[in-house]
Amino acid sequence: MRLGIVHNVDVEAASTQMATGHLCIACAIDVAVATLDVGVAKMFVTKLVKEENVEALKSGRKTWEDLAVSVSATSGC
């Protein structure tokens, strides 16, 4: 599977949204892709972009910890 990401994050708008308590899904994806192992980033981003997860995060039904990805799940990749 290939994942394409259009990197178009407005840094000022993102920092303003984060300061006011709004979620910054694009920032989370950007950080995951930049810092995580490819397999782990793929699993995290796949979980994150599901509409039901985004809505659950926004409403408070889920937390960022609920979207955690186990590194052991990628062993052998």
Secondary structure, DSSP 8 states (H G I E B T S, - for coil): ----------HHHHHHHHHTT---HHHHHHHHHHHS-HHHHHHHHHHHTSHHHHHHHHHTSS-GGGG---GGGGTT-
